[in-house]
């Protein structure tokens, strides 16, 4: 199973997202999504998200500020192998936001949930943000059916 990590990065009531690259060899080129990427062999998930955020945004985060909250398993005829994507929440400061140096993707934006839902978004990344917004951030209970 191929593993990847994604970061739900937020400041106040807005989320930091990227417009993905135009490269044809990546999944969902030119759509919007969260920052993150693949987990290397023998790499811990928490270390992978810290590394990815540094590689893509030049933000050096403390591990205790990165909180795991969701895993989504994906299987499609478009993938060679089943995939697992782990999501982490990261609350940043205004100072951190102003220090961002984009090193991957076309652009980045800080948007509220209403505006995010208007964009052409990587489906599971938007689902993870919606879950975080609706249940984790607002501390609502998830009730089994």
C-alpha positions, 0 to 999 in steps of 0.5 A, spaced: 500 500 500 502 506 498 502 511 503 501 519 503 500 525 508 496 531 507 496 537 512 490 541 514 493 548 515 489 553 518 489 560 521 483 563 524 477 560 520 481 560 513 485 554 510 492 554 506 491 550 500 495 550 494 493 550 486 497 544 484 502 544 478 501 543 471 505 537 471 502 531 467 505 525 471 502 528 478 495 526 480 490 532 479 494 537 476 492 544 476 486 542 481 486 545 488 489 541 494 492 541 501 500 540 502 503 534 503 506 528 499 509 521 499 511 517 505 518 514 504 520 507 506 521 506 513 519 514 515 514 515 520 508 519 518 509 525 523 516 526 520 513 525 513 508 531 514 513 535 517 518 534 511 513 535 506 511 542 509 518 544 509 520 542 502 513 545 499 513 551 504 519 552 508 516 552 514 519 548 520 514 546 524 515 543 531 512 535 532 508 537 537 504 542 533 502 537 528 496 533 530 493 526 526 486 526 525 484 522 519 486 516 514 482 515 508 484 509 504 483 509 496 482 504 491 481 505 484 482 502 477 487 508 476 492 506 481 496 501 481 496 500 488 491 501 494 493 508 497 492 510 504 492 518 505 493 520 513 491 527 514 494 532 520 492 539 522 496 544 523 495 551 526 499 556 524 501 564 526 500 570 522 508 570 522 509 563 520 504 565 514 508 571 512 514 567 512 512 562 507 516 561 501 512 556 496 517 551 493 512 546 490 505 548 486 503 554 482 500 558 488 497 558 495 491 561 498 488 562 505 481 561 504 474 560 508 470 553 507 465 557 503 470 559 498 474 552 498 468 549 496 467 553 490 474 551 487 476 545 483 479 541 488 482 534 489 476 530 492 479 527 498 482 533 500 476 537 500 473 531 504 478 531 509 477 539 510 470 538 511 470 533 516 476 537 520 471 543 519 465 540 521 467 535 527 474 536 529 475 544 529 468 545 532 468 539 537 462 536 534 461 528 536 461 523 530 455 519 531 455 512 528 449 510 524 
